[in-house]
């Protein structure tokens, strides 16, 4: 057995010596050439200057509530020939026009003040649509709005409140509905 161990140790020594001699021959670094490449990565750009922009315009006013009407502006009396044309057109179309008694006005925001006649409120939308169809068939300007559980029927809008007051009396006799005149809003 000792002879066998001697052979193994001798074989191991021969392998180590031959590896020590052969290793530097193959791995001396002669095949490796360092490549010196130029960098093609551009330099980092300069950081832009931060600009703070101040708003130029004032914010719009809150329009959740309608502005109060301003005082009416008095209009000059129309010339006689213009008044004749207006009167003739009013008679032909059966329209009462009197711009001097009930003048349209602008509110504080410069928006024309318009009025509507709230005629009825219904829980059932079908009833509101039925009344709207009847009023449209009679030639009235009608719209509905849903507010909560109710559907409200409005007639108008009109710029002259006196027209709605006359229309209110007419609709009370025709339909038996007593409405209220309210300020027209788009909401």
MIDOBA-244330 format. One record per residue: residue number from 1; residue in one letter; x, y, z negated of N, C-alpha, C in turn. Coordinates in Angstrom, 3 decimals, padded with zeros to 6 digits. Example, Ala and Ser with C-alpha at 12.3 -4.5 7.8 and 13.67 -1.06 7.14 Angstrom:
# MIDOBA-244330
+-----+----+----------+----------+----------+----------+----------+----------+----------+----------+----------+
!   i ! aa !      n.u !      n.v !      n.w !     ca.u !     ca.v !     ca.w !      c.u !      c.v !      c.w !
+-----+----+----------+----------+----------+----------+----------+----------+----------+----------+----------+
!   1 !  A !  013.190 ! -005.690 ! -007.800 !  012.300 ! -004.500 ! -007.800 !  013.200 ! -003.300 ! -007.800 !
!   2 !  S !  012.850 ! -002.250 ! -007.080 !  013.670 ! -001.060 ! -007.140 !  012.900 !  000.030 ! -007.870 !
+-----+----+----------+----------+----------+----------+----------+----------+----------+----------+----------+
***
This chain:
# MIDOBA-244330
+-----+----+----------+----------+----------+----------+----------+----------+----------+----------+----------+
!   i ! aa !      n.u !      n.v !      n.w !     ca.u !     ca.v !     ca.w !      c.u !      c.v !      c.w !
+-----+----+----------+----------+----------+----------+----------+----------+----------+----------+----------+
!   1 !  X !  000.774 ! -001.164 !  000.000 !  000.000 !  000.000 !  000.000 !  000.837 !  001.259 !  000.000 !
!   2 !  X !  001.844 !  001.179 ! -000.594 !  002.679 !  002.354 ! -000.604 !  003.228 !  002.661 !  000.769 !
!   3 !  X !  003.488 !  001.637 !  001.487 !  003.968 !  001.823 !  002.855 !  002.888 !  002.547 !  003.679 !
!   4 !  X !  001.656 !  002.177 !  003.462 !  000.541 !  002.762 !  004.189 !  000.402 !  004.262 !  003.837 !
!   5 !  X !  000.610 !  004.632 !  002.626 !  000.507 !  006.023 !  002.186 !  001.647 !  006.826 !  002.783 !
!   6 !  X !  002.849 !  006.195 !  002.884 !  003.999 !  006.881 !  003.464 !  003.726 !  007.205 !  004.936 !
!   7 !  X !  003.119 !  006.270 !  005.673 !  002.786 !  006.515 !  007.088 !  001.786 !  007.685 !  007.245 !
!   8 !  X !  000.874 !  007.678 !  006.350 ! -000.141 !  008.737 !  006.435 !  000.469 !  010.098 !  006.114 !
!   9 !  X !  001.288 !  010.156 !  005.109 !  001.918 !  011.414 !  004.754 !  002.874 !  011.874 !  005.844 !
!  10 !  X !  003.576 !  010.963 !  006.458 !  004.496 !  011.297 !  007.546 !  003.698 !  011.797 !  008.751 !
!  11 !  X !  002.602 !  011.162 !  009.058 !  001.751 !  011.590 !  010.185 !  001.184 !  012.983 !  009.934 !
!  12 !  X !  000.809 !  013.227 !  008.686 !  000.268 !  014.532 !  008.342 !  001.340 !  015.604 !  008.484 !
!  13 !  X !  002.572 !  015.277 !  008.070 !  003.672 !  016.238 !  008.169 !  003.983 !  016.531 !  009.627 !
!  14 !  X !  003.965 !  015.501 !  010.483 !  004.238 !  015.691 !  011.914 !  003.141 !  016.602 !  012.539 !
!  15 !  X !  001.911 !  016.382 !  012.176 !  000.815 !  017.195 !  012.724 !  000.966 !  018.643 !  012.277 !
!  16 !  X !  001.326 !  018.862 !  011.019 !  001.471 !  020.225 !  010.517 !  002.639 !  020.946 !  011.177 !
!  17 !  X !  003.775 !  020.237 !  011.371 !  004.942 !  020.866 !  012.000 !  004.638 !  021.179 !  013.461 !
!  18 !  X !  004.018 !  020.241 !  014.158 !  003.710 !  020.483 !  015.573 !  002.680 !  021.612 !  015.704 !
!  19 !  X !  001.733 !  021.713 !  014.767 !  000.766 !  022.793 !  014.799 !  001.458 !  024.124 !  014.535 !
!  20 !  X !  002.436 !  024.144 !  013.610 !  003.158 !  025.369 !  013.296 !  003.998 !  025.820 !  014.475 !
!  21 !  X !  004.494 !  024.874 !  015.301 !  005.311 !  025.223 !  016.458 !  004.414 !  025.616 !  017.639 !
!  22 !  X !  003.332 !  024.878 !  017.865 !  002.478 !  025.094 !  019.038 !  001.542 !  026.304 !  018.836 !
!  23 !  X !  001.073 !  026.548 !  017.666 !  000.118 !  027.617 !  017.396 !  000.627 !  028.989 !  017.844 !
!  24 !  X !  001.861 !  029.398 !  017.498 !  002.340 !  030.700 !  017.960 !  002.530 !  030.780 !  019.474 !
!  25 !  X !  002.779 !  029.646 !  020.142 !  002.972 !  029.690 !  021.598 !  001.660 !  030.090 !  022.293 !
!  26 !  X !  000.563 !  029.502 !  021.855 ! -000.715 !  029.765 !  022.521 ! -001.410 !  031.046 !  022.012 !
!  27 !  X ! -001.209 !  031.364 !  020.770 ! -001.912 !  032.508 !  020.179 ! -000.965 !  033.640 !  019.801 !
!  28 !  X ! -000.076 !  034.000 !  020.727 !  000.874 !  035.073 !  020.447 !  000.301 !  036.461 !  020.775 !
!  29 !  X ! -000.841 !  036.534 !  021.394 ! -001.462 !  037.822 !  021.701 ! -001.047 !  038.363 !  023.043 !
!  30 !  X ! -000.283 !  037.619 !  023.841 !  000.162 !  038.100 !  025.136 ! -001.022 !  038.207 !  026.113 !
!  31 !  X ! -002.025 !  037.368 !  025.938 ! -003.162 !  037.398 !  026.840 ! -004.143 !  038.521 !  026.520 !
!  32 !  X ! -004.062 !  039.065 !  025.351 ! -004.990 !  040.116 !  024.934 ! -004.410 !  041.478 !  025.260 !
!  33 !  X ! -005.138 !  042.248 !  025.984 ! -004.723 !  043.621 !  026.272 ! -005.829 !  044.536 !  025.744 !
!  34 !  X ! -005.422 !  045.433 !  024.921 ! -006.405 !  046.350 !  024.350 ! -006.870 !  047.322 !  025.428 !
!  35 !  X ! -008.135 !  047.410 !  025.531 ! -008.691 !  048.299 !  026.539 ! -008.938 !  049.664 !  025.892 !
!  36 !  X ! -008.404 !  050.667 !  026.495 ! -008.627 !  052.023 !  026.007 ! -009.619 !  052.694 !  026.957 !
!  37 !  X ! -010.883 !  052.642 !  026.563 ! -011.943 !  053.226 !  027.370 ! -012.265 !  054.612 !  026.844 !
!  38 !  X ! -012.614 !  055.507 !  027.772 ! -013.016 !  056.837 !  027.335 ! -014.489 !  056.797 !  026.939 !
!  39 !  X ! -014.822 !  057.525 !  025.950 ! -016.200 !  057.547 !  025.458 ! -017.051 !  058.412 !  026.391 !
!  40 !  X ! -018.174 !  057.859 !  026.822 ! -019.082 !  058.600 !  027.689 ! -020.320 !  059.076 !  026.922 !
!  41 !  X ! -020.276 !  058.988 !  025.629 ! -021.382 !  059.451 !  024.802 ! -021.242 !  060.954 !  024.623 !
!  42 !  X ! -022.271 !  061.711 !  025.004 ! -022.154 !  063.177 !  024.875 ! -022.210 !  063.593 !  023.413 !
!  43 !  X ! -021.722 !  064.793 !  023.186 ! -021.770 !  065.330 !  021.826 ! -023.224 !  065.588 !  021.441 !
!  44 !  X ! -023.496 !  065.579 !  020.163 ! -024.854 !  065.832 !  019.673 ! -025.247 !  067.260 !  020.014 !
!  45 !  X ! -026.506 !  067.458 !  020.449 ! -026.932 !  068.832 !  020.772 ! -027.065 !  069.663 !  019.506 !
!  46 !  X ! -027.007 !  070.974 !  019.723 ! -027.174 !  071.869 !  018.588 ! -028.632 !  071.853 !  018.141 !
!  47 !  X ! -028.833 !  071.982 !  016.877 ! -030.201 !  072.000 !  016.366 ! -030.881 !  073.298 !  016.774 !
!  48 !  X ! -032.148 !  073.193 !  017.251 ! -032.832 !  074.437 !  017.644 ! -033.183 !  075.267 !  016.413 !
!  49 !  X ! -033.289 !  076.557 !  016.664 ! -033.651 !  077.470 !  015.586 ! -035.142 !  077.327 !  015.302 !
!  50 !  X ! -035.516 !  077.207 !  014.061 ! -036.917 !  077.060 !  013.680 ! -037.568 !  078.434 !  013.712 !
!  51 !  X ! -038.646 !  078.524 !  014.498 ! -039.344 !  079.800 !  014.663 ! -040.660 !  079.710 !  013.903 !
!  52 !  X ! -040.917 !  080.634 !  013.057 ! -042.173 !  080.711 !  012.316 ! -043.084 !  081.687 !  013.043 !
!  53 !  X ! -044.261 !  081.203 !  013.467 ! -045.199 !  082.029 !  014.217 ! -046.301 !  082.488 !  013.275 !
!  54 !  X ! -046.523 !  083.772 !  013.247 ! -047.587 !  084.347 !  012.436 ! -048.817 !  084.534 !  013.316 !
!  55 !  X ! -050.014 !  084.200 !  012.847 ! -051.214 !  084.386 !  013.675 ! -051.440 !  085.861 !  013.990 !
!  56 !  X ! -051.842 !  086.113 !  015.230 ! -052.060 !  087.478 !  015.683 ! -053.490 !  087.946 !  015.446 !
!  57 !  X ! -054.447 !  087.004 !  015.427 ! -055.863 !  087.357 !  015.317 ! -056.378 !  087.050 !  013.918 !
!  58 !  X ! -057.367 !  087.810 !  013.530 ! -058.012 !  087.554 !  012.252 ! -058.888 !  086.314 !  012.387 !
!  59 !  X ! -059.032 !  085.512 !  011.343 ! -059.930 !  084.352 !  011.435 ! -061.370 !  084.808 !  011.626 !
!  60 !  X ! -062.143 !  083.960 !  012.278 ! -063.544 !  084.294 !  012.527 ! -064.321 !  084.312 !  011.212 !
!  61 !  X ! -065.325 !  085.152 !  011.118 ! -066.106 !  085.205 !  009.879 ! -066.954 !  083.948 !  009.716 !
!  62 !  X ! -067.341 !  083.675 !  008.490 ! -068.183 !  082.525 !  008.189 ! -069.576 !  082.776 !  008.748 !
!  63 !  X ! -070.071 !  081.843 !  009.573 ! -071.378 !  082.023 !  010.202 ! -072.389 !  081.003 !  009.695 !
!  64 !  X ! -072.127 !  080.445 !  008.524 ! -073.077 !  079.461 !  008.001 ! -074.413 !  080.123 !  007.639 !
!  65 !  X ! -074.384 !  081.385 !  007.249 ! -075.615 !  082.134 !  006.975 ! -075.773 !  083.235 !  008.013 !
!  66 !  X ! -077.001 !  083.490 !  008.410 ! -077.256 !  084.536 !  009.403 ! -077.025 !  085.905 !  008.787 !
!  67 !  X ! -076.449 !  086.813 !  009.567 ! -076.208 !  088.170 !  009.087 ! -077.517 !  088.938 !  009.056 !
!  68 !  X ! -077.562 !  089.935 !  008.206 ! -078.757 !  090.767 !  008.085 ! -078.912 !  091.634 !  009.323 !
!  69 !  X ! -080.160 !  091.888 !  009.754 ! -080.359 !  092.742 !  010.924 ! -079.919 !  094.175 !  010.642 !
!  70 !  X ! -079.366 !  094.791 !  011.655 ! -078.978 !  096.192 !  011.550 ! -080.188 !  097.055 !  011.904 !
!  71 !  X ! -080.071 !  098.337 !  011.686 ! -081.195 !  099.225 !  012.005 ! -081.327 !  099.334 !  013.526 !
!  72 !  X ! -082.574 !  099.445 !  014.017 ! -082.764 !  099.509 !  015.473 ! -082.222 !  100.804 !  016.063 !
!  73 !  X ! -081.832 !  100.706 !  017.320 ! -081.318 !  101.862 !  018.043 ! -082.461 !  102.431 !  018.864 !
!  74 !  X ! -082.637 !  103.719 !  018.836 ! -083.737 !  104.317 !  019.601 ! -083.336 !  104.409 !  021.071 !
!  75 !  X ! -084.252 !  103.978 !  021.932 ! -084.015 !  104.005 !  023.364 ! -084.636 !  105.268 !  023.950 !
!  76 !  X ! -084.009 !  105.831 !  024.968 ! -084.609 !  107.017 !  025.592 ! -085.859 !  106.624 !  026.382 !
!  77 !  X ! -086.736 !  107.555 !  026.550 ! -087.975 !  107.322 !  027.296 ! -087.620 !  107.082 !  028.759 !
!  78 !  X ! -088.248 !  106.063 !  029.368 ! -087.985 !  105.737 !  030.764 ! -088.536 !  106.827 !  031.674 !
!  79 !  X ! -087.869 !  107.087 !  032.796 ! -088.408 !  108.065 !  033.759 ! -089.776 !  107.612 !  034.273 !
!  80 !  X ! -090.548 !  108.546 !  034.791 ! -091.935 !  108.268 !  035.191 ! -092.013 !  107.195 !  036.277 !
!  81 !  X ! -091.127 !  107.268 !  037.277 ! -091.192 !  106.273 !  038.357 ! -090.817 !  104.873 !  037.856 !
!  82 !  X ! -089.881 !  104.780 !  036.937 ! -089.497 !  103.480 !  036.359 ! -090.634 !  102.944 !  035.492 !
!  83 !  X ! -091.280 !  103.829 !  034.738 ! -092.384 !  103.416 !  033.872 ! -093.545 !  102.868 !  034.702 !
!  84 !  X ! -093.798 !  103.471 !  035.885 ! -094.870 !  102.976 !  036.756 ! -094.590 !  101.555 !  037.233 !
!  85 !  X ! -093.327 !  101.288 !  037.599 ! -092.947 !  099.941 !  038.058 ! -093.097 !  098.938 !  036.915 !
!  86 !  X ! -092.687 !  099.323 !  035.718 ! -092.806 !  098.432 !  034.554 ! -094.270 !  098.142 !  034.259 !
!  87 !  X ! -095.094 !  099.181 !  034.276 ! -096.522 !  098.991 !  033.998 ! -097.183 !  098.116 !  035.052 !
!  88 !  X ! -096.819 !  098.318 !  036.325 ! -097.387 !  097.512 !  037.411 ! -097.010 !  096.041 !  037.243 !
!  89 !  X ! -095.735 !  095.770 !  036.920 ! -095.283 !  094.387 !  036.726 ! -095.947 !  093.763 !  035.504 !
!  90 !  X ! -096.158 !  094.557 !  034.473 ! -096.800 !  094.045 !  033.259 ! -098.247 !  093.663 !  033.535 !
!  91 !  X ! -098.943 !  094.457 !  034.339 ! -100.338 !  094.159 !  034.669 ! -100.421 !  092.922 !  035.560 !
!  92 !  X ! -099.503 !  092.800 !  036.536 ! -099.511 !  091.652 !  037.454 ! -099.266 !  090.334 !  036.714 !
!  93 !  X ! -098.350 !  090.349 !  035.764 ! -097.978 !  089.120 !  035.058 ! -098.662 !  088.971 !  033.704 !
!  94 !  X ! -099.563 !  089.889 !  033.393 ! -100.314 !  089.856 !  032.141 ! -099.377 !  089.816 !  030.929 !
!  95 !  X ! -098.424 !  090.736 !  030.896 ! -097.436 !  090.815 !  029.827 ! -097.543 !  092.179 !  029.164 !
!  96 !  X ! -097.502 !  092.169 !  027.834 ! -097.500 !  093.424 !  027.098 ! -096.059 !  093.789 !  026.766 !
!  97 !  X ! -095.603 !  094.905 !  027.326 ! -094.229 !  095.336 !  027.096 ! -094.271 !  096.711 !  026.447 !
!  98 !  X ! -093.662 !  096.779 !  025.278 ! -093.524 !  098.079 !  024.630 ! -092.188 !  098.081 !  023.902 !
!  99 !  X ! -091.157 !  098.505 !  024.616 ! -089.810 !  098.452 !  024.036 ! -089.574 !  099.537 !  023.009 !
! 100 !  X ! -090.486 !  100.511 !  022.913 ! -090.274 !  101.598 !  021.965 ! -090.868 !  101.303 !  020.588 !
! 101 !  X ! -091.825 !  100.399 !  020.494 ! -092.427 !  100.100 !  019.195 ! -091.647 !  099.029 !  018.432 !
! 102 !  X ! -091.279 !  097.934 !  019.100 ! -090.597 !  096.823 !  018.427 ! -089.332 !  096.503 !  019.213 !
! 103 !  X ! -088.262 !  097.214 !  018.887 ! -087.035 !  097.087 !  019.668 ! -086.199 !  095.905 !  019.191 !
! 104 !  X ! -085.582 !  095.184 !  020.117 ! -084.620 !  094.159 !  019.708 ! -083.418 !  094.832 !  019.035 !
! 105 !  X ! -082.875 !  094.185 !  018.019 ! -081.747 !  094.758 !  017.282 ! -080.599 !  093.753 !  017.235 !
! 106 !  X ! -079.439 !  094.261 !  016.899 ! -078.253 !  093.427 !  016.698 ! -077.966 !  093.357 !  015.209 !
! 107 !  X ! -077.455 !  092.191 !  014.760 ! -077.088 !  092.097 !  013.348 ! -075.689 !  092.675 !  013.141 !
! 108 !  X ! -075.153 !  092.530 !  011.946 ! -073.859 !  093.114 !  011.617 ! -072.714 !  092.504 !  012.412 !
! 109 !  X ! -072.917 !  091.295 !  012.942 ! -071.897 !  090.625 !  013.740 ! -072.035 !  090.938 !  015.231 !
! 110 !  X ! -073.040 !  091.723 !  015.607 ! -073.248 !  092.083 !  017.003 ! -074.049 !  091.053 !  017.778 !
! 111 !  X ! -074.735 !  090.145 !  017.068 ! -075.537 !  089.104 !  017.696 ! -076.995 !  089.565 !  017.712 !
! 112 !  X ! -077.708 !  089.386 !  018.838 ! -079.118 !  089.795 !  018.863 ! -079.937 !  089.035 !  017.825 !
! 113 !  X ! -080.811 !  089.745 !  017.152 ! -081.690 !  089.144 !  016.147 ! -082.912 !  088.597 !  016.876 !
! 114 !  X ! -083.142 !  087.303 !  016.739 ! -084.295 !  086.662 !  017.375 ! -085.140 !  086.011 !  016.285 !
! 115 !  X ! -086.421 !  085.828 !  016.602 ! -087.380 !  085.293 !  015.643 ! -088.089 !  084.094 !  016.257 !
! 116 !  X ! -088.472 !  083.139 !  015.408 ! -089.248 !  081.985 !  015.857 ! -090.451 !  081.823 !  014.943 !
! 117 !  X ! -091.434 !  081.130 !  015.463 ! -092.639 !  080.836 !  014.695 ! -092.583 !  079.367 !  014.305 !
! 118 !  X ! -092.333 !  079.107 !  013.011 ! -092.344 !  077.723 !  012.525 ! -093.802 !  077.338 !  012.378 !
! 119 !  X ! -094.247 !  076.434 !  013.252 ! -095.665 !  076.153 !  013.331 ! -096.086 !  074.994 !  012.435 !
! 120 !  X ! -095.269 !  073.947 !  012.364 ! -095.666 !  072.777 !  011.570 ! -094.442 !  071.966 !  011.181 !
! 121 !  X ! -094.597 !  071.144 !  010.140 ! -093.568 !  070.196 !  009.696 ! -094.210 !  068.824 !  009.577 !
! 122 !  X ! -093.538 !  067.809 !  010.122 ! -094.075 !  066.453 !  010.115 ! -093.047 !  065.486 !  009.570 !
! 123 !  X ! -093.536 !  064.450 !  008.873 ! -092.647 !  063.356 !  008.480 ! -092.486 !  062.380 !  009.637 !
! 124 !  X ! -093.538 !  062.249 !  010.441 ! -093.514 !  061.338 !  011.574 ! -093.096 !  062.108 !  012.827 !
! 125 !  X ! -092.009 !  061.677 !  013.449 ! -091.483 !  062.386 !  014.613 ! -092.436 !  062.306 !  015.803 !
! 126 !  X ! -093.223 !  061.247 !  015.882 ! -094.178 !  061.104 !  016.985 ! -095.241 !  062.206 !  016.935 !
! 127 !  X ! -095.665 !  062.578 !  015.738 ! -096.645 !  063.668 !  015.599 ! -096.043 !  064.997 !  016.076 !
! 128 !  X ! -094.773 !  065.226 !  015.740 ! -094.109 !  066.462 !  016.168 ! -093.977 !  066.498 !  017.687 !
! 129 !  X ! -093.643 !  065.356 !  018.280 ! -093.514 !  065.307 !  019.740 ! -094.866 !  065.517 !  020.409 !
! 130 !  X ! -095.933 !  064.989 !  019.816 ! -097.277 !  065.184 !  020.371 ! -097.680 !  066.653 !  020.370 !
! 131 !  X ! -097.437 !  067.337 !  019.243 ! -097.761 !  068.766 !  019.165 ! -096.904 !  069.560 !  020.144 !
! 132 !  X ! -095.636 !  069.190 !  020.259 ! -094.743 !  069.881 !  021.196 ! -095.256 !  069.750 !  022.630 !
! 133 !  X ! -095.705 !  068.544 !  023.011 ! -096.245 !  068.343 !  024.362 ! -097.492 !  069.200 !  024.596 !
! 134 !  X ! -098.355 !  069.291 !  023.597 ! -099.561 !  070.118 !  023.735 ! -099.198 !  071.589 !  023.928 !
! 135 !  X ! -098.245 !  072.063 !  023.144 ! -097.853 !  073.469 !  023.232 ! -097.150 !  073.776 !  024.557 !
! 136 !  X ! -096.336 !  072.847 !  025.033 ! -095.668 !  073.045 !  026.324 ! -096.703 !  073.064 !  027.445 !
! 137 !  X ! -097.721 !  072.193 !  027.339 ! -098.784 !  072.178 !  028.347 ! -099.533 !  073.509 !  028.380 !
! 138 !  X ! -099.601 !  074.195 !  027.245 ! -100.258 !  075.506 !  027.186 ! -099.339 !  076.626 !  027.685 !
! 139 !  X ! -098.060 !  076.311 !  027.959 ! -097.135 !  077.307 !  028.504 ! -096.267 !  078.008 !  027.481 !
! 140 !  X ! -096.102 !  077.444 !  026.304 ! -095.285 !  078.065 !  025.258 ! -093.872 !  077.491 !  025.271 !
! 141 !  X ! -092.926 !  078.297 !  024.794 ! -091.556 !  077.821 !  024.600 ! -091.513 !  077.129 !  023.235 !
! 142 !  X ! -091.221 !  075.824 !  023.231 ! -091.301 !  075.039 !  021.993 ! -090.025 !  074.217 !  021.841 !
! 143 !  X ! -089.558 !  074.085 !  020.595 ! -088.463 !  073.169 !  020.283 ! -088.688 !  072.591 !  018.902 !
! 144 !  X ! -088.040 !  071.457 !  018.642 ! -088.149 !  070.801 !  017.331 ! -086.761 !  070.669 !  016.729 !
! 145 !  X ! -086.729 !  070.616 !  015.408 ! -085.481 !  070.384 !  014.670 ! -085.759 !  069.425 !  013.537 !
! 146 !  X ! -084.828 !  068.511 !  013.340 ! -084.956 !  067.576 !  012.223 ! -084.147 !  068.131 !  011.059 !
! 147 !  X ! -084.813 !  068.316 !  009.925 ! -084.158 !  068.824 !  008.717 ! -084.511 !  067.887 !  007.575 !
! 148 !  X ! -083.557 !  067.050 !  007.214 ! -083.814 !  066.053 !  006.171 ! -084.786 !  065.010 !  006.688 !
! 149 !  X ! -085.888 !  064.792 !  005.966 ! -086.905 !  063.818 !  006.371 ! -087.958 !  064.433 !  007.284 !
! 150 !  X ! -087.949 !  065.755 !  007.425 ! -089.000 !  066.442 !  008.170 ! -088.546 !  066.811 !  009.579 !
! 151 !  X ! -089.510 !  066.802 !  010.493 ! -089.292 !  067.304 !  011.846 ! -090.159 !  068.555 !  011.984 !
! 152 !  X ! -089.513 !  069.703 !  012.219 ! -090.233 !  070.970 !  012.268 ! -090.417 !  071.396 !  013.724 !
! 153 !  X ! -091.596 !  071.944 !  014.012 ! -091.936 !  072.401 !  015.358 ! -091.898 !  073.928 !  015.355 !
! 154 !  X ! -091.120 !  074.492 !  016.282 ! -090.947 !  075.939 !  016.382 ! -091.435 !  076.419 !  017.744 !
! 155 !  X ! -091.984 !  077.622 !  017.777 ! -092.356 !  078.296 !  019.019 ! -091.477 !  079.531 !  019.119 !
! 156 !  X ! -090.883 !  079.735 !  020.265 ! -090.014 !  080.890 !  020.457 ! -088.681 !  080.440 !  020.999 !
! 157 !  X ! -087.665 !  081.163 !  020.837 ! -087.475 !  082.406 !  020.099 ! -087.901 !  083.623 !  020.910 !
! 158 !  X ! -088.153 !  084.697 !  020.186 ! -088.515 !  085.994 !  020.763 ! -087.679 !  087.070 !  020.076 !
! 159 !  X ! -087.310 !  088.090 !  020.843 ! -086.559 !  089.200 !  020.265 ! -087.484 !  090.214 !  019.599 !
! 160 !  X ! -088.732 !  090.252 !  020.016 ! -089.684 !  091.185 !  019.430 ! -090.604 !  090.422 !  018.480 !
! 161 !  X ! -090.548 !  090.786 !  017.230 ! -091.327 !  090.108 !  016.196 ! -092.828 !  090.301 !  016.410 !
! 162 !  X ! -093.210 !  091.445 !  016.986 ! -094.628 !  091.726 !  017.202 ! -095.254 !  090.726 !  018.178 !
! 163 !  X ! -094.492 !  090.238 !  019.151 ! -095.017 !  089.227 !  020.077 ! -095.353 !  087.941 !  019.325 !
! 164 !  X ! -094.488 !  087.551 !  018.399 ! -094.742 !  086.330 !  017.624 ! -095.939 !  086.507 !  016.697 !
! 165 !  X ! -096.125 !  087.705 !  016.157 ! -097.280 !  087.934 !  015.291 ! -098.577 !  087.789 !  016.078 !
! 166 !  X ! -098.594 !  088.303 !  017.311 ! -099.780 !  088.141 !  018.163 ! -099.966 !  086.681 !  018.548 !
! 167 !  X ! -098.861 !  086.000 !  018.847 ! -098.922 !  084.580 !  019.213 ! -099.386 !  083.724 !  018.030 !
! 168 !  X ! -099.001 !  084.124 !  016.831 ! -099.410 !  083.402 !  015.625 ! -100.932 !  083.402 !  015.491 !
! 169 !  X ! -101.550 !  084.551 !  015.735 ! -103.012 !  084.632 !  015.670 ! -103.664 !  083.780 !  016.757 !
! 170 !  X ! -103.098 !  083.801 !  017.952 ! -103.641 !  083.007 !  019.056 ! -103.551 !  081.515 !  018.752 !
! 171 !  X ! -102.401 !  081.069 !  018.253 ! -102.225 !  079.641 !  017.952 ! -103.091 !  079.206 !  016.774 !
! 172 !  X ! -103.378 !  080.123 !  015.864 ! -104.250 !  079.777 !  014.733 ! -105.667 !  079.507 !  015.227 !
! 173 !  X ! -106.120 !  080.308 !  016.185 ! -107.477 !  080.071 !  016.712 ! -107.516 !  078.865 !  017.645 !
! 174 !  X ! -106.464 !  078.637 !  018.443 ! -106.453 !  077.536 !  019.413 ! -106.191 !  076.176 !  018.767 !
! 175 !  X ! -105.219 !  076.119 !  017.848 ! -104.794 !  074.843 !  017.280 ! -105.131 !  074.687 !  015.802 !
! 176 !  X ! -105.535 !  075.762 !  015.155 ! -105.841 !  075.691 !  013.732 ! -104.595 !  075.581 !  012.864 !
! 177 !  X ! -103.457 !  076.050 !  013.382 ! -102.197 !  075.973 !  012.638 ! -101.746 !  077.376 !  012.262 !
! 178 !  X ! -101.434 !  077.554 !  010.987 ! -100.983 !  078.851 !  010.508 ! -099.477 !  078.754 !  010.273 !
! 179 !  X ! -098.680 !  079.310 !  011.175 ! -097.230 !  079.219 !  011.064 ! -096.634 !  080.383 !  010.316 !
! 180 !  X ! -095.316 !  080.313 !  010.140 ! -094.588 !  081.408 !  009.504 ! -093.487 !  081.866 !  010.456 !
! 181 !  X ! -093.215 !  083.158 !  010.456 ! -092.174 !  083.717 !  011.317 ! -090.863 !  083.703 !  010.542 !
! 182 !  X ! -089.855 !  083.061 !  011.140 ! -088.523 !  082.953 !  010.507 ! -087.459 !  083.424 !  011.483 !
! 183 !  X ! -086.316 !  083.743 !  010.953 ! -085.173 !  084.172 !  011.773 ! -084.653 !  082.984 !  012.561 !
! 184 !  X ! -084.392 !  083.179 !  013.852 ! -083.877 !  082.109 !  014.712 ! -082.381 !  081.952 !  014.496 !
! 185 !  X ! -081.959 !  080.710 !  014.282 ! -080.541 !  080.381 !  014.212 ! -080.284 !  079.194 !  015.123 !
! 186 !  X ! -079.047 !  079.016 !  015.510 ! -078.707 !  077.902 !  016.398 ! -078.381 !  076.631 !  015.633 !
! 187 !  X ! -078.486 !  076.666 !  014.331 ! -078.141 !  075.480 !  013.528 ! -079.383 !  074.796 !  013.030 !
+-----+----+----------+----------+----------+----------+----------+----------+----------+----------+----------+
***
